[in-house]
Amino acid sequence: MELEIDIDVSASSSNSSSAHVSGLGDLNMPYFFQLAISKLHMLIDAVTESYNKYFFGDVGREIYDFFWGDFADWYIEASKARIYHSGDDSVALVAQTVLLYVFEKILKLLHPFMPFVTEELWQALPNRREALIISSWPQTSLPRSTHLVKRFENLQALTRAVRNARAEYSVEPAKRITVSIVGSEEVIQYISEEKEVLALLSKLDLDNIHFADSPPEDAKQSVHLIASEGLEAYLPLADMVDISAKVQRLTKRLSKMQTEYEGLKACLNSPKDVSTDGLFFSNKLHILLCLLMPAIAYKPLTIYNMCSLQFIEKAPKDVVRGVQEKAE
């Protein structure tokens, strides 16, 4: 059952003091708006109960998690698709009203913790008719739709999986990529309804987001992501990686490593010893000591500097003894 809530869209105009959600009604809101309000109402109940039990630590954590992890990171970002790209002023106005409604309630919940900051933010909102300190506490047991939370978690998981894949393959931030999303009919239905939000948050090509109930034909040439149970995605490698540039970088790196390997091999085969203040070390010992240095921040130091007498004196005796045994 979808959450239906009456929203006074005039609340964002200059003639009103606050956004208003009155209860169950005739307006069937988009998924993300229903979700934001549902989770807010659940938060109000949890915070009110924690306040009544004097669990102030729980109050702070619950408000922080919602405000930072949900409201700022997801709802505001998701609303941009409707505010700036919907082409419909009424849709943008509903999005703004929902954000204002949620923000007002968050300020009220935070006010006992941060009275001066929240009061200042409250007064900065349009047409405040009363101070936050004397405003009414948010009502509890307001309408919510709990099944939307699971949908939101799936969308979050899919977005994070795509973001992680982009980072792993070093995809340019501005590049839009293609995706094939595979899932059950129910999952595909609600994910497809939010494909504009998914494209915005995951930097996907909106015209090349495909939905199916089975893997695509090019699945073997794609990055396979498992977002959650019953929800998978395939990102074509051709979109993710510039093959020629990748080959060039790896070839250059291989050449550098080969040069370093040949240099170390030549040192190991050399019979000469190196003297440092009367203390003799074989080249094998120098190299083995250098292999111990990754624990120290990498710097382009010479083998001589890395294996100086000062380092030997400061190194644990059992480490030096072990290295000397390996060098013999």
TISETOR-974914 format. One record per residue (C-alpha): residue number from 1; residue in three letters; y negated, x negated, z. Coordinates in Angstrom, 2 decimals, always signed. Layout:
   miro   migu         Y         X         Z
    NUM    ALA         Y         X         Z
...
END
This chain:
   miro   migu         Y         X         Z
      1    MET     +0.00     +0.00     +0.00
      2    GLU     -3.34     -1.45     -1.05
      3    LEU     -6.15     -1.75     +1.47
      4    GLU     -8.93     +0.65     +0.57
      5    ILE    -12.26     +0.17     +2.31
      6    ASP    -15.65     +1.75     +1.77
      7    ILE    -18.31     -0.89     +1.25
      8    ASP    -21.98     -0.05     +1.35
      9    VAL    -23.05     -2.20     -1.60
     10    SER    -26.67     -1.45     -0.86
     11    ALA    -26.22     -3.66     +2.19
     12    SER    -27.10     -6.73     +0.18
     13    SER    -30.36     -5.24     -0.99
     14    SER    -33.74     -5.78     +0.66
     15    ASN    -33.69     -2.38     +2.37
     16    SER    -30.70     -3.00     +4.62
     17    SER    -30.00     -5.27     +7.53
     18    SER    -26.29     -5.96     +7.20
     19    ALA    -23.15     -5.50     +5.16
     20    HIS    -21.07     -2.51     +6.19
     21    VAL    -17.36     -1.80     +5.97
     22    SER    -16.71     +1.68     +7.29
     23    GLY    -12.94     +2.07     +7.12
     24    LEU    -10.34     +3.55     +4.83
     25    GLY    -11.90     +5.17     +1.81
     26    ASP    -11.92     +5.55     -1.93
     27    LEU    -12.90     +2.05     -3.06
     28    ASN     -9.89     -0.02     -4.13
     29    MET    -11.16     -3.60     -3.90
     30    PRO     -9.85     -6.64     -5.74
     31    TYR     -7.10     -8.59     -4.03
     32    PHE     -9.19    -11.45     -2.67
     33    PHE    -11.74     -9.11     -1.07
     34    GLN     -8.97     -7.09     +0.57
     35    LEU     -7.41    -10.30     +1.82
     36    ALA    -10.66    -11.69     +3.25
     37    ILE    -11.36     -8.50     +5.17
     38    SER     -7.75     -8.11     +6.33
     39    LYS     -7.60    -11.64     +7.75
     40    LEU    -11.03    -11.21     +9.33
     41    HIS     -9.92     -8.04    +11.12
     42    MET     -6.78     -9.81    +12.32
     43    LEU     -8.96    -12.68    +13.55
     44    ILE    -11.25    -10.30    +15.49
     45    ASP     -8.25     -8.87    +17.34
     46    ALA     -6.83    -12.32    +18.14
     47    VAL    -10.17    -13.78    +19.27
     48    THR    -11.05    -10.75    +21.37
     49    GLU     -7.69    -10.96    +23.13
     50    SER     -8.11    -14.70    +23.74
     51    TYR    -11.61    -14.16    +25.16
     52    ASN    -10.29    -11.48    +27.50
     53    LYS     -7.63    -13.90    +28.75
     54    TYR    -10.14    -16.77    +29.05
     55    PHE     -8.21    -18.82    +26.48
     56    PHE    -11.36    -20.43    +25.16
     57    GLY     -9.50    -23.28    +23.49
     58    ASP     -7.52    -20.80    +21.44
     59    VAL    -10.73    -18.97    +20.53
     60    GLY    -12.34    -22.11    +19.14
     61    ARG     -9.26    -23.13    +17.20
     62    GLU     -8.70    -19.67    +15.70
     63    ILE    -12.31    -19.29    +14.57
     64    TYR    -12.43    -22.84    +13.20
     65    ASP     -9.19    -22.42    +11.23
     66    PHE    -10.41    -19.20     +9.65
     67    PHE    -13.99    -20.26     +8.99
     68    TRP    -13.16    -23.68     +7.55
     69    GLY     -9.65    -23.25     +6.20
     70    ASP     -9.94    -19.74     +4.73
     71    PHE    -13.54    -18.60     +4.39
     72    ALA    -15.23    -21.80     +3.26
     73    ASP    -12.35    -23.39     +1.37
     74    TRP    -10.94    -20.31     -0.38
     75    TYR    -12.96    -17.09     -0.20
     76    ILE    -16.33    -18.58     -1.11
     77    GLU    -14.80    -20.60     -3.93
     78    ALA    -12.82    -17.61     -5.21
     79    SER    -15.92    -15.40     -5.14
     80    LYS    -17.73    -17.71     -7.56
     81    ALA    -15.55    -16.41    -10.39
     82    ARG    -16.85    -12.88     -9.77
     83    ILE    -20.43    -13.72     -8.84
     84    TYR    -21.14    -16.06    -11.77
     85    HIS    -18.54    -15.26    -14.43
     86    SER    -17.69    -11.56    -14.15
     87    GLY    -20.56    -10.32    -16.34
     88    ASP    -20.71     -7.21    -14.14
     89    ASP    -23.53     -6.92    -11.60
     90    SER    -21.64     -4.37     -9.51
     91    VAL    -18.65     -6.72     -9.15
     92    ALA    -20.96     -9.58     -8.15
     93    LEU    -22.72     -7.32     -5.62
     94    VAL    -19.42     -6.30     -4.01
     95    ALA    -18.43     -9.99     -3.76
     96    GLN    -21.73    -10.87     -2.09
     97    THR    -21.46     -7.92     +0.29
     98    VAL    -17.94     -8.87     +1.39
     99    LEU    -19.00    -12.48     +1.99
    100    LEU    -22.00    -11.29     +4.01
    101    TYR    -19.82     -8.92     +6.03
    102    VAL    -17.34    -11.68     +6.88
    103    PHE    -20.10    -14.19     +7.68
    104    GLU    -21.84    -11.77    +10.06
    105    LYS    -18.65    -11.17    +11.99
    106    ILE    -17.94    -14.91    +12.22
    107    LEU    -21.41    -15.51    +13.68
    108    LYS    -20.75    -12.86    +16.34
    109    LEU    -17.40    -14.41    +17.25
    110    LEU    -18.93    -17.88    +17.45
    111    HIS    -22.04    -16.84    +19.39
    112    PRO    -20.60    -17.45    +22.90
    113    PHE    -19.72    -20.99    +21.81
    114    MET    -22.83    -21.83    +19.79
    115    PRO    -25.61    -19.43    +20.88
    116    PHE    -28.60    -21.28    +19.44
    117    VAL    -27.10    -22.29    +16.09
    118    THR    -25.57    -18.87    +15.42
    119    GLU    -28.81    -17.09    +16.42
    120    GLU    -30.77    -19.26    +14.01
    121    LEU    -28.35    -18.52    +11.18
    122    TRP    -28.35    -14.82    +12.05
    123    GLN    -32.15    -14.63    +11.87
    124    ALA    -32.10    -16.40     +8.50
    125    LEU    -30.12    -13.50     +7.00
    126    PRO    -32.23    -10.82     +5.29
    127    ASN    -33.93     -8.10     +7.37
    128    ARG    -32.49     -8.76    +10.81
    129    ARG    -33.61     -5.88    +13.03
    130    GLU    -32.24     -7.23    +16.29
    131    ALA    -31.25    -10.53    +17.85
    132    LEU    -27.63    -11.62    +17.62
    133    ILE    -27.40    -11.91    +21.41
    134    ILE    -27.88     -8.15    +21.84
    135    SER    -25.89     -7.04    +18.81
    136    SER    -22.60     -5.21    +19.34
    137    TRP    -19.29     -7.07    +19.50
    138    PRO    -17.07     -6.56    +16.39
    139    GLN    -14.73     -3.59    +16.65
    140    THR    -11.03     -4.23    +17.04
    141    SER     -8.05     -2.51    +15.37
    142    LEU     -9.90     -2.28    +12.07
    143    PRO     -7.91     -1.66     +8.87
    144    ARG     -5.94     -4.52     +7.35
    145    SER     -3.15     -5.11     +4.85
    146    THR     -0.68     -7.59     +6.29
    147    HIS     +1.47     -7.95     +3.15
    148    LEU     -1.50     -9.53     +1.38
    149    VAL     -1.21    -12.57     +3.63
    150    LYS     +2.10    -13.58     +2.03
    151    ARG     +0.57    -13.19     -1.42
    152    PHE     -2.34    -15.36     -0.37
    153    GLU     +0.01    -18.05     +0.95
    154    ASN     +1.81    -18.10     -2.42
    155    LEU     -1.47    -18.46     -4.29
    156    GLN     -2.55    -21.23     -1.90
    157    ALA     +0.75    -23.05     -2.36
    158    LEU     +0.49    -22.85     -6.15
    159    THR     -3.10    -24.10     -6.12
    160    ARG     -2.25    -27.01     -3.83
    161    ALA     +0.78    -27.95     -5.94
    162    VAL     -1.33    -28.10     -9.11
    163    ARG     -4.08    -30.06     -7.34
    164    ASN     -1.58    -32.58     -5.99
    165    ALA     -0.01    -33.02     -9.42
    166    ARG     -3.43    -33.63    -10.97
    167    ALA     -4.17    -36.28     -8.35
    168    GLU     -0.76    -37.94     -8.73
    169    TYR     -1.15    -38.25    -12.50
    170    SER     -4.84    -39.22    -12.26
    171    VAL     -6.03    -36.33    -14.40
    172    GLU     -9.79    -36.40    -14.97
    173    PRO    -11.51    -33.91    -12.61
    174    ALA    -13.29    -32.06    -15.42
    175    LYS    -10.22    -31.73    -17.64
    176    ARG     -8.70    -28.27    -17.94
    177    ILE     -4.92    -28.25    -18.32
    178    THR     -2.27    -25.80    -19.47
    179    VAL     +0.24    -24.21    -17.09
    180    SER     +3.29    -21.98    -17.36
    181    ILE     +3.92    -19.97    -14.19
    182    VAL     +7.43    -18.69    -13.57
    183    GLY     +8.35    -16.06    -11.00
    184    SER     +9.61    -12.56    -10.38
    185    GLU     +7.86     -9.56    -11.89
    186    GLU     +6.14     -8.71     -8.59
    187    VAL     +4.89    -12.26     -8.03
    188    ILE     +3.69    -12.63    -11.61
    189    GLN     +1.81     -9.34    -11.36
    190    TYR     -0.41    -10.28     -8.43
    191    ILE     -0.80    -13.93     -9.48
    192    SER     -1.89    -12.87    -12.97
    193    GLU     -4.50    -10.55    -11.47
    194    GLU     -6.13    -13.61     -9.90
    195    LYS     -5.75    -16.03    -12.81
    196    GLU     -9.54    -16.49    -13.04
    197    VAL     -9.55    -17.63     -9.40
    198    LEU     -6.50    -19.84    -10.00
    199    ALA     -8.16    -21.43    -13.03
    200    LEU    -11.34    -22.06    -11.06
    201    LEU     -9.65    -23.59     -8.01
    202    SER     -7.02    -25.62     -9.91
    203    LYS     -9.10    -26.62    -12.97
    204    LEU     -6.79    -24.84    -15.42
    205    ASP     -7.49    -23.75    -18.97
    206    LEU     -7.99    -20.00    -18.56
    207    ASP     -6.84    -19.30    -22.11
    208    ASN     -3.64    -21.29    -21.62
    209    ILE     -2.24    -19.88    -18.39
    210    HIS     +1.14    -18.41    -19.32
    211    PHE     +3.37    -16.18    -17.20
    212    ALA     +7.12    -15.79    -17.65
    213    ASP    +10.35    -15.07    -15.81
    214    SER    +12.12    -18.19    -17.13
    215    PRO    +11.18    -21.84    -17.75
    216    PRO     +9.27    -22.62    -20.99
    217    GLU    +10.87    -24.35    -23.97
    218    ASP     +9.05    -27.62    -23.23
    219    ALA    +10.19    -27.68    -19.59
    220    LYS    +11.78    -31.14    -20.00
    221    GLN     +8.44    -32.53    -21.18
    222    SER     +6.57    -30.94    -18.28
    223    VAL     +5.86    -31.63    -14.62
    224    HIS     +7.92    -29.12    -12.65
    225    LEU     +6.27    -27.76     -9.50
    226    ILE     +7.94    -25.55     -6.88
    227    ALA     +5.08    -23.82     -5.10
    228    SER     +7.19    -21.54     -2.91
    229    GLU    +10.40    -19.55     -3.03
    230    GLY    +10.37    -17.60     -6.28
    231    LEU     +7.21    -19.22     -7.65
    232    GLU     +7.25    -22.27     -9.91
    233    ALA     +4.90    -23.91    -12.43
    234    TYR     +5.27    -26.24    -15.41
    235    LEU     +2.45    -28.57    -16.46
    236    PRO     +2.93    -30.17    -19.91
    237    LEU     +2.82    -33.95    -19.69
    238    ALA     +0.82    -34.11    -22.91
    239    ASP     -2.04    -32.38    -21.08
    240    MET     -1.67    -34.45    -17.94
    241    VAL     -1.37    -37.99    -19.27
    242    ASP     -3.00    -39.97    -22.05
    243    ILE     +0.18    -41.75    -23.17
    244    SER     -1.48    -44.54    -25.16
    245    ALA     -3.93    -45.37    -22.35
    246    LYS     -1.11    -45.27    -19.81
    247    VAL     +1.03    -47.66    -21.87
    248    GLN     -1.93    -50.00    -22.26
    249    ARG     -2.59    -50.09    -18.50
    250    LEU     +1.08    -50.66    -17.67
    251    THR     +1.39    -53.41    -20.29
    252    LYS     -1.63    -55.20    -18.85
    253    ARG     -0.26    -54.87    -15.34
    254    LEU     +3.17    -56.16    -16.42
    255    SER     +1.58    -59.17    -18.08
    256    LYS     -0.35    -60.03    -14.91
    257    MET     +2.75    -59.70    -12.74
    258    GLN     +4.76    -61.84    -15.15
    259    THR     +2.13    -64.59    -14.96
    260    GLU     +2.19    -64.51    -11.15
    261    TYR     +5.98    -64.59    -11.16
    262    GLU     +6.10    -67.65    -13.41
    263    GLY     +3.58    -69.43    -11.15
    264    LEU     +5.61    -68.75     -8.01
    265    LYS     +8.81    -69.75     -9.77
    266    ALA     +7.26    -73.08    -10.77
    267    CYS     +6.19    -73.72     -7.16
    268    LEU     +9.68    -72.98     -5.85
    269    ASN    +11.18    -75.46     -8.31
    270    SER     +8.71    -78.22     -7.38
    271    PRO    +10.12    -80.96     -5.05
    272    LYS     +6.69    -81.96     -3.78
    273    ASP     +5.50    -81.33     -0.24
    274    VAL     +2.02    -80.40     +0.93
    275    SER     +0.47    -82.15     +3.92
    276    THR     -2.00    -80.38     +6.25
    277    ASP     -3.40    -82.53     +9.04
    278    GLY     -0.19    -84.52     +9.29
    279    LEU     +2.05    -81.44     +9.24
    280    PHE     +4.30    -81.20     +6.19
    281    PHE     +5.39    -77.98     +4.54
    282    SER     +7.53    -77.55     +1.51
    283    ASN     +6.20    -75.35     -1.29
    284    LYS     +9.01    -72.95     -0.47
    285    LEU     +7.63    -72.56     +3.03
    286    HIS     +4.12    -71.96     +1.67
    287    ILE     +5.35    -69.20     -0.59
    288    LEU     +7.48    -67.55     +2.08
    289    LEU     +4.53    -67.60     +4.46
    290    CYS     +2.41    -65.95     +1.80
    291    LEU     +4.97    -63.20     +1.48
    292    LEU     +4.32    -62.39     +5.14
    293    MET     +0.65    -61.72     +4.49
    294    PRO     +0.75    -58.09     +3.18
    295    ALA     +0.16    -57.01     +6.77
    296    ILE     -3.30    -58.50     +6.38
    297    ALA     -5.89    -56.87     +4.08
    298    TYR     -5.40    -58.26     +0.58
    299    LYS     -7.93    -60.84     -0.53
    300    PRO     -7.72    -63.28     -3.44
    301    LEU     -7.18    -66.28     -1.15
    302    THR     -5.47    -69.45     -2.25
    303    ILE     -2.01    -70.33     -0.99
    304    TYR     -3.49    -73.26     +0.89
    305    ASN     -5.98    -71.07     +2.80
    306    MET     -3.36    -68.46     +3.58
    307    CYS     -0.96    -71.06     +4.94
    308    SER     -3.40    -73.26     +6.80
    309    LEU     -2.58    -74.95    +10.07
    310    GLN     -4.76    -72.40    +11.89
    311    PHE     -2.54    -69.57    +10.69
    312    ILE     +0.61    -71.44    +11.74
    313    GLU     -0.77    -72.05    +15.22
    314    LYS     -1.64    -68.36    +15.68
    315    ALA     +1.54    -66.98    +14.19
    316    PRO     +4.36    -65.98    +16.57
    317    LYS     +6.82    -68.82    +17.03
    318    ASP     +9.83    -66.69    +16.14
    319    VAL     +8.17    -65.74    +12.85
    320    VAL     +7.41    -69.38    +11.97
    321    ARG    +10.91    -70.45    +12.97
    322    GLY    +12.46    -67.71    +10.83
    323    VAL    +10.38    -68.72     +7.83
    324    GLN    +11.25    -72.36     +8.25
    325    GLU    +14.95    -71.53     +8.36
    326    LYS    +14.65    -69.55     +5.12
    327    ALA    +12.75    -72.39     +3.48
    328    GLU    +15.46    -74.99     +4.28
END
